[in-house]
Every structure is written in structure tokens, then in C-alpha cells.
Amino acid sequence: MARLFERRLVPADSPAAIMATTSAAFLAAMLAAAFLFVSYDASPFQAYYALFHEPFATLRGFGYSLVRASPLALIALGTIVSWRSGFSYLGFEGCFVVGAAAAGWVALLTAQGAAIGPIPFILFLPLAILAAYLAGGAWAGIVGLVRARLGGNEVLISLMSNYVAIFILQYLVSGPLRAPGSLPESRLFPKGSWLPFILPGTRAHAGILIAIAAAGIVWVLLKKMPLGYEFIVTGFSPSAARYAGIDVGRRLLLASFFAGGLGGVAGLTEALGSQHRLMDGISGGVGFVGIVVALLARLNPLAVIPTALLYGGMSVGADAMQRRASIPSSITFILQSLAVLLVLAFDVLRYYKINFDFRRGTPSSTAPQVSE
Amino acid sequence: MKDFLEMRNIVKRFPGVVANNRVNLTIRAGEIHALLGENGAGKSTLMQILYGFHSMDSGEIRMDGKQIRLDSPKDAIALGIGMVHQEFMLVRPFTVVENTVLGMREGRGPLLDLEQASRKLQELSNRHGLALDPAARVGSLPIGVQQRVEILKLLYRDASLLILDEPTAVLTPQEKDQLFAILRKLKQDGRSVVIVTHKLKEIMECADRVTVMRDGQVVATREVRETSEHELTRLMVGRDVNLRAIKPERKPGAAVLQVKDLRVEDESGREKVCGLSLEVHAGEILGVAGVDGNGQSELAEALLHLRRIEGGQVIVNGADVTSRSVAEHRAGGISYVPADRRRVGSVPEMSVADNAILGQQRKYVRGLFRDLDEARKSAEKLTARFGIRGSGIDQGAGKLSGGNLQKLILGREILRGSAVLVVEQPTRGLDVGAVESVWQELIRARQEGKAILLISAELDELLNLADRIAVMFEGRIMGIVDAVAASVEVIGLMMAGIRPAGAANTGATMKEAPSGETV
């Protein structure tokens, strides 16, 4: 009973197989979305050209892609740390907000005549990163503590904690940090606290460098350090972790702190890199999109930067597409969602192999084995 | 005797494997037929086809010469084919009669007529010597009796073919004898019984014919009185296996592990180990026998501090280690091979190399980083030394066979070089070849002077490996006997909670040993 597609017992998990199914999923998503373009009487080719030309083939657009990619990548990295440790954290929106607030607060303190006053950027940046990291880490750490000590459900608690963080920021920008007389937002941060622009003629800022460094650090942590090994064992099997002498509760707590800190730094890049002030709604859902980026990158820290760039670039391209081909930018959102769904769904393909000999009626060589 | 049921040329494929490859099996009316084979030989698949759980890819099943179709267990039951699964399918808070009529319409109209069902049950129970009270709550019955309820359920549905999957796994030797007596009665009644098992002794004891499966095919069908354990082993494994462990003489050394008056509770706060004391000497294997669930697992976990110790002391080499953490135990002192290989002893998703350092992840470190070279080297050494077959140390540990995975875990724990080795159910679910090599490694560790606490539900294993055997019942040690002098009967009685007069009494709990308490 030879068939063209033969089922494997275990999925093919070589990098090539993963790349192939992921690309196939992406192409399938683009194909499906093409029909949406047709319904607007637009040529799918022109639309896709607009979608990808601006963010990846123009300097200005690429700058914007980098701006969008930085917080996405950092949140995706946080997701990787927490999820691989078995901590299903969904509160990155909150970490982002408290991180932005902490970084912004430090920035405002370095204004002329404020508590700290102007200090060199080389001193300011570590201070701001520390503040954002601690804020985000503590924010997620609370949830980690509840889970580790009391056995609470981190999914629910972290989701709800997002709203609390957003309301705290709302309070800050309409109360203590409000700039006099204007909208509910803070003063502009002093120029000396802005992340430097790295590509002349664009808005691209050093946040992407922070994200790249963080990707390296997360990769080293998970792959090369004993703590990372313990995180991963804990994530796969808490009972095996306990057996191996790993303090599961403490590892969960630590993982939630690390992950939340990365979310906090994501808030820092947005506040100090592109908004330069604190305002209500600064997060705008990055905390969730970042999780999607991590899933698309298959929880691999090294794949996060290109994935975030692709994802961020597509949202930049969406605006260009709307301008150039008058197609609603929300179609891009549909395309992105399709891509995520199909990439996850196409995993099933890795369970099959193509049997080129099927016409001859011989099952391929590996088939007739017996096991339980 | 005439053929009652016939399975012809049964083929069943699962993705990538042929679980049953043109299997033929005939069952006669009024016989006990054993289906023998290692794990993965295809015997469960075959029985699940017969019970309507799986559909077959090709082949035919005939009953009394007529071809039958089995699309679901319902069809099977309607045709008089019933199955007792390894895990009983009983509703614990229900009574025996309620469990029996479950899924049937009894009585007229919308109301259940339990009265009438009870009478019929009582009659059936008496006729077959099941000794069951229809009004008893199932949850309060011992395992062996629950099994009889399962059998009674099938008789109530007038099953003429009863399939029992590994029926003796959870029974004491005495309960086993009772079961066999019942099966013989069923046979006299003209019913057919199939027992699926890998235990040769039991086949020799109660079956009429035996069909041996290997690699999805039937190797042979034999009359039991014309075959021997030796021949069956060879048929099952495909080669000669010597399942007698040769244990060199060895004088035990000083007491290395001392447990004094240990008390441990389970999650719900019930005391599972109730003031247990024992000693294991260097170069000695102390076997712990007992029916599953009498506190053996809790004892092992408590020794490692994986479970809280409520009272008592654990002493290793004279030092009190009662309050040490798991990590401290792992750093030196006690090694542990847990019963659950795939959920506790290893992380199947990780590589063999990563699993080889599980528990020692802080040892293979250079500066801040993991010393991957050193870890890989030790993994290579481990796989070579213990003959772990697979496609290398980068392979996922979950892809190893049960036997190779067990060798990986056992080897890792032995090579850690701690003085005490706690081993729990080391050969559960392993095939004969793997059992043999696990036994060899345990004996080798004993020769190297380790103090080994071997917890096992397999009496054969204990009689072969242990120097002394302690029998646990309801959290206490009923008695400790020398393995050389031990008789299965005495151990069996103690497993059932009965202390025979002649057994050696050791430990504090034994002082009150009453002489009047006999069978």
C-alpha cells in the first residue's frame, strides 16, 4: 500500500525541514491573502510590491522597520525565556508599560534642574536600563511568586495584570508626570536621554542594538549556562527537575524576573527611542504581538531578530500599501494572522515524507518496521 | 476440543510500523489460551482488534465458523467477547451490582431493577466461586476482588470469550492463585479465556495452550504441557537468555544506609510510611517487596527528600542526612533510579547527552558556562560502558527504547559514585534482554560495594538479586527474610499483611509480632 505521502512516526526536525515548512506556510498565507486584494480590484503583485518595497528596499522605510522591530524582538525574547521555563506568561504589555514608565522617570530626572540633572549618556543608559529591567522584572516576578509559592494560574493573573499596569501609566501621565496644560502626557525627555539615531536620515535608533545584544545573551543563557539548562528541564518536566535537585519554584521565579525585565527594556526602547515622552497607550499591543513573533521564531532566540524585522516591516509596509494602492492596511493584519496560523498548522507536514517510488508500489524502505 | 474463534491473516499497520503481520490465532472452546510476547510484539494490538478497539487493515475473524465484524467494543460484547483491562474500568463509589449493570437496561420501564440484577449476580458469583457481595462498594474492595468484579461484569453479559490483559500485574501470589482457580472454573463451564502476559511461570501454571508473538508475527503455538519455560523464552526473544542472575558471594560491609522510624505522608495527608526502620550494608542488595501502593514509592522519594519526612531519621555513613535537600543528596550520598523513567528519571525531549548530566548540571561547569565538552565526553563514556544502543548522544532520549533509556538512567546514577543506590522498579515493562542487562549492572554495582535498596513488585527479580528481602505492607515492614532461604509463600503472605510465624522479625515495629496472627 504505497502512498505518495507517507506518515512518519516522528516529525522531521532538521533545520531544513523547519525552514521549508515555514516558508511554505508563509507563501500559502500570501496566496490566500492575494484573493483579498483582488476583491479591492488591486493587483496582488502591486500590493505585495508596495508591502515589501517600502520597509525593506527604502532607507527611510527600513529605518521605521528597525524601530518597530526593537520592542517586538525584546518581548519575543522575554517570551522565550519564560515559556521555555514552563511559565506561560502573557503579561508583557504590562512589563512594557512599567518599563517605559521607569525609563521615562529616570529620563525626566536628568532634565535641567531636576533631581539628578544632566549626566553623560554613558552613565544614563545603564541607569535607565537597570530601572526598566527591575521594573519589568518585578512586575512579572510578582506573578512568578504567586505561581511558585501559591500555585496560582499565571495565564489569568498575567493577563489581568496588563490592565493594572496600563491604568498605572494612565494615572502617572494624567497626574504626577503630566506636562502642564496639555494632553495627558509627560514632558518631552531631555535630548541627552534619547537613544542615539544609528542610520542617518532615518528614525532608526539604538534600540535595535539593545535587542540584538539581548538575543545573544538569551541564546548564551539557554544554550551555554547551567542555569539555562535548569530552566529548560523545568519547562519540559517539573518532576524531572525536582528529581535532578533543581528548586523548581525558585527557577520559575527567576525566569519570570528575567522575562519581565526584557519586556521592561522593550518599553525603554519605545520611550527613549521613538516617543521621547510618556503617554497613555504607548504600548499599543506590542506585548501581544511580541509573543506571536516568538511563536513564529519557534522560541529560538537567534531567529527572533529576523522574524521581528519581518513582522515590524510588514506593518510599516501596510501603511505604504494603503497610500500607494489604496488597500486598507488592515489586510496586512489578516495576512500576518494567516501567516501565524499557517506556520503553526503546517507543522503537521513535518510528519509526512514524499515517497517518490510510490508508483512502483513498493513502500519506502523504512516502512515495515515493528514497534509498539 | 473444537475451534471456537479464529483470527486469520490479520494485518494491522500503524504509521511506519506493522503491528500485526499476517497473524493467525485460533482459540478453542473451553481452553485457557496464553498470548505471550515482549513489549511491542503486537499482542495488545491483536487483542484490541478482537475487542473492536482497532480496525484491522486486512484479514478475517470467524466465530463458530461464521465470519464476524467487530467495529466497536459494543459489537464484541454483543458477540460474547469481553475484556478485562489492566486498568480496571470501575466506578469506585458504586456498588458491585451498580457497576455491573452500568450501560445495560435492566428491568422493565424506566426504572432500574437492581433487586433482580443482584439475585442474578449472587447466583453467578456462587456458581463460579467468585465470592462477591453485590451490595459492596467497589472502592472499598481490595484490588484482587475488584478484578473479580470485572470478570463478573463479563459473565453477567454472558461472555463466552474473556480476554485478560496482564491480569496478575497487581496481585499478590495468593490472589493470583485465586484468580487461576476462577479461570479454571470458567474453562470447565465451556468458556474460553485469553490471558495476555509476559510471565512464563504463570503460563506454565494455568494455560492450556500458548501462542508466542515476536515482532508483530506469531512465532509458534504450543500445547503448554509439551513445552518448557526455556523453549518459550527462546521463542519470545529469538535467542537463548539466561534469566538467572549469578550473584557472587560477597560479605556485606558496614551499614551504610540506616533508616530509623521513618514517617511519610502522601499528598492527601494519609500516612504512607508508618515508622519504618531498615539498614542496608555496603555490597548488599536489600530488596523491598510488596504490592504496589503500600508505601514503597513514598519511601524512596522520602529518602531523596523529594517528599517531606514527617518523622524519623535517614543516616548515610553515620551522618544524619534527614534534612538535606534533593540537591545536597545529589551532590553526594544517595543516587536514585525512579520508577517513572520518562517523566521523572529523564527528559525525553532533551538529548541523550543532556540527560546524561541530569542532576549533575552544576558539576559540568567551566567558569560561568556549561562545560559541554566534558559533559559530552562523560555521556560518550556512559553509553559505551553501559552498552546504550541508539543513534548517538545527540539523539533525543525519548527515542531510546525503554531498556536503553533505563540503562542510561541506571548508568548515570551508578557512575555518580555515591555510596547508596535506591532503585525503584528497574525492569518494569522491559523485555527479557534488557532485564538481563539491568540485572547484571545491579550485581556489578553490588560487587563495587554500593549499598543498594531495590524496590520491586517482581518477586522473581528480588529472589534473584537481593541478599535480603524486606516485605512492605501498608507502610510497615512485615518482616525481613534471607533471599536464599526465602519461600514465595512466606513472602506472599507477608505481602498480603499476614505475618507467618517463622519469619525473622527485625526492627522496632516487629516487637509486638503476635504469634496467634496466622492465616
Interface residues (C-beta under 8 A of the other chain):
Chain A: M1 E6 R7 R8 L9 V10 V220 K224 M225 P226 Y229 E230 I232 V233 F236 S237 S239 A240 R242 Y243 A244 G245 I246 D247 T366 A367 P368 Q369 V370 S371 E372
Chain B: R13 P15 G16 V17 V18 A19 N21 N39 G40 A41 G42 D57 D215 G216 L304 L306 S325 V326 A327 E328 H329 R330 A331 Y336 P338 D340 R343 V344 G345 S346 V347 E349 M350 D354 L358 G359 Q361 R362 Y364 V365 L368 F369 R370 L372 K399
